[in-house]
Amino acid sequence: MKHVSNEKGATVVVAVATLLVLSLMGTVVVSLMGVEKYSPLHESQTLQAQWIAEAGVQRALTYMSRENGNCTAITGGSWTNITLGRGTFSVLGTRYITPSSAAVLTGSITAASTTITVGSTTGYAPRGRMTIDSEFIDYTGTTATQFTGAKRGVDGTTAAAHNLWAAVSQYQCTVRSTGTVTGGFGAATRVEEAVVQ
């Protein structure tokens, strides 16, 4: 008799454990279904934010073509929180002109150099295009004294060697547009940039 009641107690423990495991599995399944529904909606919002940001860039480029490249007017007022569809965009134009203390090469470079060392990169765009002698060079980043990721001889110019103390000049506008779409699943934000020479 005692042996039978122990078996009933063990059965109850197994039944309770099974119910707990099934309950946990059910919670996980319901949670995954919610994430599955959320993911495509958020992805849609993100794609809309990207296209809205791109529209902001296009608006700025059109403005610049009509205003002879006026980059400095692309800020504040009529460029902030512009409604488009289900979202908004804000655009900022930043002009980079060779600083008064223009950088010069602190060592000669070959036609294949992809890192260009200068006295200082202060006042230059964080990425964009520079000119050394008659060569246009695109670059992807800067440190305090280097332009990195240099792509040589762009826009039909020829990659060439340049001597110590050659001047590094720049004249460009960087247009940065931030698109935002707010919906039931929070805000989706995307940023698009264009560099104009």
Residue frames as qw, qx, qy, qz and C-alpha x, y, z in Angstrom:
[[0.000, 0.886, 0.464, 0.000, 0.00, 0.00, 0.00],
 [0.309, -0.793, 0.105, 0.514, 2.77, 2.41, 0.88],
 [0.436, -0.123, 0.608, 0.652, 4.49, 1.64, -2.41],
 [0.239, 0.633, 0.653, 0.340, 1.34, 2.56, -4.40],
 [0.096, -0.948, -0.243, 0.184, 0.99, 6.04, -2.78],
 [0.398, -0.566, 0.360, 0.625, 4.64, 6.82, -3.64],
 [0.371, 0.212, 0.691, 0.582, 3.87, 6.02, -7.27],
 [0.083, 0.844, 0.516, 0.121, 0.86, 8.37, -7.22],
 [0.275, -0.864, 0.019, 0.421, 3.05, 11.17, -5.78],
 [0.428, -0.277, 0.551, 0.661, 5.67, 10.60, -8.46],
 [0.295, 0.519, 0.688, 0.412, 2.97, 10.73, -11.15],
 [0.050, -0.938, -0.319, 0.124, 1.72, 14.07, -9.81],
 [0.357, -0.693, 0.276, 0.562, 5.28, 15.50, -9.83],
 [0.398, 0.027, 0.680, 0.616, 5.84, 14.32, -13.43],
 [0.181, 0.729, 0.621, 0.222, 2.47, 15.76, -14.51],
 [0.155, -0.934, -0.119, 0.301, 3.24, 19.15, -12.92],
 [0.406, -0.481, 0.464, 0.624, 6.73, 19.21, -14.50],
 [0.366, 0.310, 0.721, 0.500, 5.23, 18.35, -17.90],
 [0.072, 0.882, 0.465, 0.033, 2.67, 21.14, -17.57],
 [0.278, -0.828, 0.114, 0.474, 5.42, 23.63, -16.68],
 [0.412, -0.201, 0.620, 0.637, 7.51, 22.61, -19.71],
 [0.259, 0.553, 0.697, 0.376, 4.49, 22.83, -22.04],
 [0.075, -0.931, -0.302, 0.193, 3.57, 26.22, -20.57],
 [0.340, -0.652, 0.323, 0.596, 7.11, 27.51, -21.14],
 [0.375, 0.084, 0.712, 0.587, 7.09, 26.20, -24.71],
 [0.155, 0.767, 0.605, 0.146, 3.74, 27.88, -25.35],
 [0.179, -0.899, -0.056, 0.395, 5.09, 31.20, -24.06],
 [0.373, -0.397, 0.530, 0.650, 8.13, 30.93, -26.34],
 [0.317, 0.378, 0.745, 0.450, 5.94, 30.14, -29.39],
 [0.041, 0.898, 0.436, -0.034, 3.61, 33.08, -28.70],
 [0.290, -0.790, 0.160, 0.517, 6.60, 35.36, -28.19],
 [0.392, -0.146, 0.649, 0.636, 8.20, 34.25, -31.47],
 [0.254, 0.631, 0.676, 0.284, 4.94, 34.84, -33.32],
 [0.082, -0.942, -0.201, 0.258, 4.89, 38.41, -32.00],
 [0.335, -0.589, 0.428, 0.598, 8.48, 38.98, -33.15],
 [0.405, 0.191, 0.748, 0.490, 7.63, 37.45, -36.53],
 [0.163, 0.838, 0.510, 0.104, 4.76, 39.91, -36.98],
 [0.226, -0.896, 0.025, 0.381, 6.88, 42.84, -35.77],
 [0.541, -0.310, 0.492, 0.607, 9.87, 42.12, -37.99],
 [0.378, 0.432, 0.592, 0.565, 8.24, 42.66, -41.43],
 [0.040, -0.933, -0.349, -0.075, 6.45, 45.80, -40.21],
 [0.406, -0.793, 0.170, 0.422, 9.64, 47.29, -38.79],
 [0.541, -0.051, 0.562, 0.624, 11.51, 46.32, -41.97],
 [0.254, 0.713, 0.535, 0.375, 8.86, 48.16, -44.00],
 [0.205, -0.963, -0.119, 0.129, 9.24, 51.26, -41.81],
 [0.543, -0.527, 0.361, 0.545, 13.03, 51.10, -42.20],
 [0.472, 0.270, 0.592, 0.595, 12.77, 50.91, -45.99],
 [0.071, 0.889, 0.401, 0.209, 10.36, 53.87, -46.01],
 [0.387, -0.859, 0.064, 0.329, 12.79, 55.86, -43.83],
 [0.573, -0.203, 0.480, 0.633, 15.59, 55.12, -46.30],
 [0.326, 0.541, 0.557, 0.539, 13.56, 56.36, -49.27],
 [0.138, -0.954, -0.264, -0.017, 12.48, 59.46, -47.36],
 [0.500, -0.663, 0.237, 0.505, 16.13, 60.21, -46.50],
 [0.504, 0.105, 0.565, 0.644, 17.04, 59.75, -50.17],
 [0.149, 0.816, 0.476, 0.293, 14.27, 62.22, -51.11],
 [0.322, -0.906, -0.029, 0.273, 15.88, 64.75, -48.77],
 [0.533, -0.332, 0.451, 0.634, 19.23, 64.31, -50.55],
 [0.374, 0.440, 0.611, 0.541, 17.57, 64.75, -53.96],
 [0.041, -0.940, -0.336, -0.037, 15.80, 67.92, -52.79],
 [0.414, -0.773, 0.180, 0.445, 19.12, 69.36, -51.61],
 [0.516, -0.077, 0.567, 0.637, 20.93, 68.45, -54.85],
 [0.251, 0.699, 0.554, 0.376, 18.14, 70.06, -56.91],
 [0.205, -0.955, -0.145, 0.156, 18.37, 73.19, -54.76],
 [0.503, -0.562, 0.347, 0.558, 22.15, 73.34, -55.18],
 [0.478, 0.235, 0.599, 0.597, 21.92, 72.98, -58.97],
 [0.096, 0.850, 0.435, 0.283, 19.50, 75.95, -59.08],
 [0.304, -0.951, 0.011, 0.053, 21.53, 78.07, -56.64],
 [0.495, 0.728, -0.420, 0.221, 24.97, 77.54, -58.20],
 [0.692, 0.094, -0.625, 0.350, 26.12, 75.09, -55.57],
 [0.245, -0.581, 0.310, -0.711, 25.00, 77.07, -52.50],
 [0.615, -0.103, -0.769, 0.136, 25.60, 74.48, -49.80],
 [0.167, 0.028, -0.585, 0.793, 25.61, 76.64, -46.68],
 [0.461, -0.130, 0.005, -0.878, 21.89, 77.54, -47.02],
 [0.723, -0.141, -0.622, -0.266, 20.90, 73.89, -46.54],
 [0.311, -0.044, -0.745, 0.589, 20.27, 74.07, -42.82],
 [0.098, 0.268, 0.551, -0.784, 17.44, 74.74, -40.33],
 [0.407, 0.351, 0.083, -0.839, 14.03, 76.19, -41.21],
 [0.768, 0.374, -0.115, -0.507, 12.85, 74.79, -44.52],
 [0.536, 0.402, -0.742, -0.025, 15.26, 71.84, -44.25],
 [0.042, -0.180, 0.853, -0.488, 14.18, 70.44, -40.87],
 [0.322, 0.252, 0.824, -0.392, 11.36, 67.94, -40.18],
 [0.410, 0.252, -0.379, -0.790, 9.89, 68.10, -43.68],
 [0.688, 0.113, 0.621, -0.358, 6.87, 65.79, -43.93],
 [0.409, 0.358, -0.663, -0.515, 6.88, 63.27, -46.74],
 [0.634, -0.101, -0.733, -0.223, 4.39, 60.39, -46.80],
 [0.753, -0.560, -0.340, -0.070, 4.35, 58.71, -43.39],
 [0.738, -0.329, -0.153, 0.569, 7.64, 60.23, -42.25],
 [0.007, 0.991, -0.050, -0.121, 9.91, 63.25, -42.15],
 [0.804, 0.185, -0.044, 0.563, 13.38, 64.21, -43.28],
 [0.223, -0.941, 0.083, 0.239, 15.94, 66.76, -42.13],
 [0.785, 0.445, 0.026, 0.431, 18.87, 67.82, -44.30],
 [0.357, -0.857, 0.156, 0.338, 22.14, 69.52, -43.44],
 [0.728, 0.607, -0.056, 0.314, 24.72, 70.75, -45.93],
 [0.563, -0.721, 0.175, 0.364, 28.32, 71.21, -44.82],
 [0.578, 0.791, -0.159, 0.122, 30.83, 73.02, -47.02],
 [0.761, -0.443, 0.226, 0.417, 34.48, 72.05, -46.88],
 [0.478, 0.852, -0.127, 0.174, 36.91, 74.46, -48.50],
 [0.728, 0.193, -0.359, 0.551, 40.66, 74.16, -48.18],
 [0.478, -0.799, -0.249, 0.265, 41.42, 75.62, -44.73],
 [0.132, 0.967, -0.207, 0.070, 43.58, 78.74, -44.51],
 [0.302, -0.625, 0.719, 0.032, 46.30, 76.51, -43.04],
 [0.864, 0.310, -0.243, -0.313, 46.07, 74.03, -45.92],
 [0.843, -0.326, 0.417, 0.098, 47.57, 70.62, -45.33],
 [0.425, 0.700, -0.544, -0.185, 50.71, 69.67, -47.21],
 [0.950, 0.050, -0.305, 0.042, 52.26, 66.27, -47.74],
 [0.446, -0.787, 0.423, -0.052, 54.75, 65.41, -45.00],
 [0.506, -0.288, 0.758, 0.294, 56.28, 62.75, -47.21],
 [0.348, 0.316, -0.560, -0.682, 56.24, 62.00, -50.91],
 [0.730, 0.137, 0.578, -0.337, 53.68, 59.48, -52.19],
 [0.177, -0.099, 0.830, 0.519, 53.65, 57.09, -55.12],
 [0.450, -0.007, -0.419, -0.789, 50.85, 56.66, -57.66],
 [0.596, -0.208, -0.760, -0.157, 49.70, 53.58, -55.72],
 [0.101, 0.045, -0.653, 0.749, 49.65, 55.05, -52.18],
 [0.369, -0.558, -0.649, -0.362, 46.30, 54.58, -50.42],
 [0.479, -0.747, -0.328, 0.325, 47.23, 56.39, -47.19],
 [0.371, 0.655, 0.012, 0.658, 48.28, 60.03, -47.52],
 [0.556, -0.529, -0.375, 0.520, 50.09, 61.63, -44.58],
 [0.150, 0.751, 0.103, 0.634, 49.86, 65.38, -44.00],
 [0.134, 0.275, -0.501, 0.810, 50.58, 67.80, -41.16],
 [0.262, 0.216, 0.663, -0.667, 46.92, 67.92, -40.11],
 [0.011, -0.366, -0.808, -0.462, 43.50, 66.95, -41.51],
 [0.004, -0.557, -0.533, 0.637, 41.70, 69.58, -39.40],
 [0.270, 0.547, -0.036, -0.792, 39.12, 71.44, -41.50],
 [0.269, 0.192, -0.780, -0.532, 38.82, 68.72, -44.15],
 [0.802, -0.108, -0.143, -0.570, 35.74, 66.53, -44.65],
 [0.647, -0.363, 0.649, -0.172, 35.78, 63.20, -42.77],
 [0.593, 0.111, 0.729, 0.323, 35.47, 61.50, -46.19],
 [0.423, 0.828, 0.167, -0.329, 35.26, 62.82, -49.72],
 [0.757, 0.493, 0.137, 0.405, 37.66, 64.14, -52.33],
 [0.335, -0.786, 0.165, 0.492, 40.90, 66.10, -52.31],
 [0.673, 0.724, -0.037, 0.151, 43.15, 67.46, -55.02],
 [0.572, -0.591, 0.331, 0.463, 46.92, 67.19, -55.09],
 [0.168, -0.264, 0.563, 0.765, 48.51, 68.97, -58.06],
 [0.486, 0.147, -0.339, -0.792, 46.09, 67.99, -60.88],
 [0.353, -0.073, -0.929, -0.079, 45.02, 64.60, -59.47],
 [0.633, -0.383, 0.032, -0.672, 41.61, 64.03, -57.86],
 [0.308, 0.116, -0.910, 0.251, 41.74, 61.53, -54.98],
 [0.677, -0.481, -0.218, -0.513, 38.71, 60.12, -53.15],
 [0.204, 0.254, -0.819, 0.472, 39.21, 58.96, -49.56],
 [0.578, -0.435, -0.638, -0.263, 37.05, 57.07, -47.07],
 [0.635, -0.705, -0.289, 0.132, 38.36, 58.33, -43.73],
 [0.235, 0.763, -0.322, 0.508, 40.78, 60.50, -41.79],
 [0.684, -0.432, -0.385, 0.444, 42.96, 60.39, -38.72],
 [0.240, -0.873, -0.061, 0.421, 44.61, 63.46, -37.17],
 [0.112, -0.690, 0.474, 0.536, 47.36, 63.37, -39.82],
 [0.191, -0.103, 0.875, 0.434, 46.23, 60.96, -42.55],
 [0.689, 0.261, -0.099, -0.669, 43.67, 60.53, -45.30],
 [0.387, -0.173, 0.906, -0.002, 42.87, 56.80, -45.49],
 [0.573, 0.411, 0.708, -0.048, 41.29, 54.52, -48.09],
 [0.148, 0.647, -0.239, -0.709, 42.50, 56.72, -50.95],
 [0.713, 0.435, 0.528, 0.152, 41.23, 55.88, -54.45],
 [0.294, -0.500, 0.305, 0.756, 43.66, 57.44, -56.86],
 [0.049, -0.121, 0.603, 0.787, 43.13, 59.16, -60.21],
 [0.267, 0.535, 0.775, -0.202, 39.34, 59.57, -60.11],
 [0.344, 0.829, 0.282, -0.339, 37.13, 61.44, -62.62],
 [0.713, 0.669, 0.072, 0.200, 39.53, 61.00, -65.50],
 [0.068, -0.893, 0.440, -0.067, 42.63, 62.28, -63.71],
 [0.795, 0.299, -0.504, 0.155, 45.81, 60.23, -63.60],
 [0.780, -0.614, 0.010, 0.122, 47.26, 58.72, -60.44],
 [0.530, 0.676, -0.296, 0.419, 50.73, 60.17, -60.03],
 [0.654, -0.248, -0.391, 0.599, 53.59, 60.46, -57.58],
 [0.082, -0.926, -0.102, -0.354, 53.59, 63.68, -55.53],
 [0.519, 0.332, -0.452, 0.646, 56.51, 65.32, -53.77],
 [0.414, -0.440, -0.530, 0.595, 56.99, 66.39, -50.16],
 [0.043, -0.401, -0.198, 0.893, 55.18, 69.68, -49.32],
 [0.091, -0.272, -0.650, -0.704, 52.65, 69.38, -52.17],
 [0.345, -0.026, 0.309, -0.886, 49.44, 71.21, -51.19],
 [0.015, -0.321, -0.945, -0.050, 46.25, 69.23, -50.51],
 [0.255, 0.016, 0.010, -0.967, 43.15, 71.18, -51.51],
 [0.043, 0.387, 0.920, -0.048, 39.45, 70.51, -51.16],
 [0.328, 0.079, -0.004, -0.941, 36.20, 72.12, -52.29],
 [0.302, -0.224, -0.887, -0.268, 33.12, 70.03, -51.60],
 [0.523, -0.269, 0.192, -0.785, 29.71, 69.98, -49.98],
 [0.151, -0.066, -0.981, 0.100, 28.50, 67.02, -47.94],
 [0.563, -0.236, -0.130, -0.782, 24.71, 66.69, -47.87],
 [0.110, -0.008, -0.949, 0.294, 23.38, 64.54, -45.02],
 [0.563, -0.239, -0.221, -0.760, 19.69, 63.63, -44.87],
 [0.083, -0.026, 0.914, -0.396, 17.99, 61.81, -41.98],
 [0.538, -0.203, -0.481, -0.662, 14.67, 60.11, -42.74],
 [0.143, -0.047, 0.825, -0.545, 12.37, 59.00, -39.91],
 [0.555, -0.262, -0.542, -0.574, 9.16, 56.97, -39.96],
 [0.219, -0.160, 0.723, -0.636, 7.24, 56.57, -36.70],
 [0.625, -0.151, -0.567, -0.515, 4.66, 53.81, -36.33],
 [0.819, -0.456, -0.073, -0.341, 3.17, 51.32, -33.93],
 [0.937, -0.138, -0.127, 0.296, 6.57, 49.67, -33.43],
 [0.493, -0.630, 0.092, 0.593, 8.61, 52.77, -32.63],
 [0.303, 0.876, -0.166, -0.336, 10.68, 54.90, -34.98],
 [0.844, 0.135, 0.304, 0.421, 12.81, 53.75, -37.89],
 [0.017, 0.928, -0.172, -0.330, 15.60, 56.11, -38.92],
 [0.822, 0.199, 0.280, 0.454, 17.98, 56.02, -41.88],
 [0.116, -0.828, 0.182, 0.517, 20.69, 58.43, -43.00],
 [0.756, 0.479, 0.287, 0.343, 21.77, 59.06, -46.61],
 [0.278, -0.735, 0.185, 0.590, 24.75, 61.19, -47.69],
 [0.695, 0.622, 0.208, 0.294, 25.93, 62.71, -50.95],
 [0.458, -0.537, 0.170, 0.687, 29.23, 64.43, -51.66],
 [0.494, 0.825, 0.250, 0.113, 29.21, 67.22, -54.25],
 [0.620, -0.167, 0.139, 0.754, 32.39, 68.65, -55.72]]
